[in-house]
Amino acid sequence: MLKLYHGATSVCSQKVRVALAEIGLDYEGVMLDLQKGDQFDPDYMRLNPDAVVPTLLDGDLVLVESSLIAEYLDRTYNEGRLMPSDAAQQARVRHWLLRCLSVHAAINTLTFSTFMRDKVLAAKTPQEIEAAIARMPDKVQQAKRRDLFANGLGSIYVDQALLHLRRGFADMHADIAGGTWVSGPAFGLADIALVPYIDRIERLGFEGLWRSEFPAVGAWLTAMRERPSYAAGIATFIPDDMVQEQRSAGATYWPTLEERWAEQSG
Ligand SMILES: N[C@@H](CCC(=O)N[C@@H](CS)C(=O)NCC(=O)O)C(=O)O
């Protein structure tokens, strides 16, 4: 039986759960509480030295990196049906899987400079926050987290995030091009890989980032949410109170974000 170490609302975990649901695979889930710091448990860090979720175990095989896990599941258990057969289209899909690293960083930035910033600053003392950050193995990630908490949407990381998101939305809009899916004529791995990130932006109430300039992104998200895998992998894991918290935190930050988005486009 596949074993997935995951987080309820972590975007990368959502991606793997959507892939599992699309392929129709059962798995044993081990839920980590990232706010409590379960990811720093030494036994878990032997599987995933970066102290992040998800990690998938398939027998003795230990797999990390959510996009690669989704591709592995498709190749191993689904005859690669979620990957186009045409080489050029495959290259485009793989480019999306690779770009998920920068898209993930951007979503992490938007989440921790707004909603999570409010949540953590309200719940913990500065000493507790610093102690939690100091447990992250990567000092550059530590520096990023400190900067997002200190500066919110004023952080330099927000500029970087908006740059990657603008390019990402433009390319998604072009790839969908009159069809429905980013992966090509058929639904596939690029759609699965992107849905948690675009969903998070909408849940924070930041859909104004694509609404007028890249409307295909919104139509695509609606189509993704109609698939049963969305409920199975994403929606059912998000507690109702978090839905409200994300929306109201996002609403307070949206006017500033909208200004930064306009500045960046000029
Ligand atoms: N590129 C990795 C990113 C994994 C990652 O950063 N996961 C986040 C949740 S989405 C995490 O575990 N964060 C732990 C923390 O913030 O301490 C992947 O796609 O699997």
The ligand as a MOL file (V3000), in Angstrom:
LIG
                    3D

  0  0  0     0  0            999 V3000
M  V30 BEGIN CTAB
M  V30 COUNTS 20 19 0 0 0
M  V30 BEGIN ATOM
M  V30 1 N 9.1640 21.4770 -3.9470 0
M  V30 2 C 8.5840 20.7590 -2.8440 0
M  V30 3 C 8.1190 21.7780 -1.8200 0
M  V30 4 C 7.6650 21.1280 -0.5250 0
M  V30 5 C 7.2420 22.1640 0.5120 0
M  V30 6 O 7.8510 23.2560 0.6060 0
M  V30 7 N 6.2230 21.8170 1.2800 0
M  V30 8 C 5.6940 22.7400 2.2860 0
M  V30 9 C 4.1710 22.6280 2.3450 0
M  V30 10 S 3.4160 22.9700 0.7770 0
M  V30 11 C 6.2170 22.3610 3.6580 0
M  V30 12 O 6.2680 21.2060 3.9900 0
M  V30 13 N 6.6110 23.3400 4.4780 0
M  V30 14 C 7.1110 23.0660 5.7910 0
M  V30 15 C 7.4160 24.3110 6.5760 0
M  V30 16 O 6.9730 25.3920 6.1500 0
M  V30 17 O 8.0830 24.1890 7.6030 0
M  V30 18 C 7.4200 19.8770 -3.3700 0
M  V30 19 O 6.7830 20.2600 -4.3560 0
M  V30 20 O 7.1900 18.7960 -2.8100 0
M  V30 END ATOM
M  V30 BEGIN BOND
M  V30 1 1 1 2
M  V30 2 1 2 3
M  V30 3 1 2 18
M  V30 4 1 3 4
M  V30 5 1 4 5
M  V30 6 2 5 6
M  V30 7 1 5 7
M  V30 8 1 7 8
M  V30 9 1 8 9
M  V30 10 1 8 11
M  V30 11 1 9 10
M  V30 12 2 11 12
M  V30 13 1 11 13
M  V30 14 1 13 14
M  V30 15 1 14 15
M  V30 16 2 15 16
M  V30 17 1 15 17
M  V30 18 2 18 19
M  V30 19 1 18 20
M  V30 END BOND
M  V30 END CTAB
M  END
